[in-house]
Amino acid sequence: MTTKKELRQVEEDLVRLKESTRDLRTQINEMGATDLVERSQMLSMADEQDELVADLERRRDELRRRLGEPA
């Protein structure tokens, strides 16, 4: 895979993952004080997704540097 294709894939993955995380956090906020175990699990999932987003953003920046683009 070329660097440009990999960059494009990482950027697409970032968009999807950010949207998924935003939706998950919206669901959590709308749940109210229902099942605390489920709420805790969902918060953990959202936190894990935030970590994946950070990893993908670092990867994107690295690919942009390789291509000579601003990070």
Sequence and secondary structure as in RCSB ss.txt:
>XXXX:A:sequence
MTTKKELRQVEEDLVRLKESTRDLRTQINEMGATDLVERSQMLSMADEQDELVADLERRRDELRRRLGEPA
>XXXX:A:secstr
  HHHHHHHHHHHHHHHHHHHHHHHHHHHHH SS HHHHHHHHHHHHHHHHHHHHHHHHHHHHHHHHT   
